[in-house]
């Protein structure tokens, strides 16, 4: 087939216009276009009110070779790439691998290994997704935290309580992201995620998808153990080789191939790994707040008169500013038509995150406005200094919120003027269990306050209404990414500890559902390659 990229049409084009545009673009007769389907549909909204749709289309035509030859110098007319995924082979008598963590990375690693016939064992410290949902709602509605079952821990990982974004900026030359999306569609996601430019699912659909994927892994011989935290590694030999795992219920589980996909908030696991001399280094992350505006303000600023068009949906944004103090400020995990949620996993601390349902129909838009934190500047002498840094400000946010997991909040107008908020305005914050109007400088480092104050008026120039006085900022956002990176070699294994495969967001190799899923596929492939080498003695 032939793929045409960057085929641009008006937002309200007729159903026939796409076929006509393909025929004109390829310069073929109408009858020569046998069939076509949309590979990708996005939009270009750089000119407000003059938005156009941008298509990538795969076409079946008569005399394909001749058509390609006629467009040899056109970079937007090429043969359709082969995006089919092919499972690696594994030895018939291979030992069962273990996956630690049932978030997007661990889920995809386990699914791939199950499809290979490896019957993986999945260890998850939290609960099954339905029980986890009950515990998470207990925090939001009644201020009751369950440390092992919340937004961070449990089946599905942190991405389950999010906007369900399924796009990423990572390089993906092998189209592994397509495999992730195809598996999600099999599990119940809408087919549109295969072609829209910014696919998302929403929390409720993610819950049922996670259940379907677990059922498929178990059907293929996989095995789940919930409420099971890994508390130690068993290793021997020279070079060291992993032999098993010590579990929280007192058992020891033999294991020679372990995918470590624990997520960015497994702080006790990071400490255990440091004590076990697993190579790691501190890495940058960010700290800041969640900002909320009426979604209608963002829609109008981004789309103008074309706001509310069904192809556009609720508007999003992506903003970046380089502050004078040398810190980068940027929007993070923007959730159109969503809510701000309590995301702590430790007692007497406050952490915020954003979430949307598939409809993105809530009144407010929210996003993290966060500032770069770097080990060299902020905790140069401690590989786990980022964890201590996060805990310090999460505890400060709990105190500023007045306890009960209420979050500190401040109107943007008050924040810019440097005065505490004593009341809220027209924008009603969505965070549950509730907010306390106060001064966010109580729970953010000075450099972050300075950088955000500088950035907000700059963002106003790009999104009219962004620095509106009644917009609400809620603190704190600290879990933007893992504060560490676990080293891994060219074979995907931890240097000096053969058989341990660090992967996903907690290991420092992903940032979101799709990139974590892609890294899970890579980890499964590395396990398969290791098993083949061991079987042949290479």
Secondary structure, 3 states (H helix, E strand, C coil): CEEEEEEEEECCCCCCHHHHHHHHHHCCCHHHEEEEEEEEEEEECCCCCCCEEEEEEEEEECCHHHHHHHCCCCCCEEECCCCCCCCCCCCCCCCCCEEECCCHHHHHHHHHHHHCCCCCEEEECCCCHHHHHHHHHHHHHHCCCCCCCCCCCCCCCHHHCCCCECCCCCCCCCCHHHHHHHHHHHCCCCHHHHCECCCECCHHHHHHHHHHHHHHHHHCCCEEEECCCEEEEEEECCCCEEEEEEECCCCEEECCCEEECCCCCCHHHHHHHHHCCCCEEECCEEEEEEEEEEHHHHHHHHHHHHCCCCCCCCCCCCCEEECCCCCEEEEEEEECCCEEEECCCCCCCCCEEEECCCCCCCCEEEEEEEEEECHHHHCCCCCCHHHHHHHHHHHHHHHHHCCCCCEEEEEHHHHHHCCCCCCCCCCCCCCECCEEECCHHHCCCHHHHHHHHHHHHHHHHHCCCCCCCCCEEEEEECCCCCCEEECCCCCCCECCEECEEECCCCCCCCCCHHHHHHHHHHHHHHHHHHHHHHHHCC
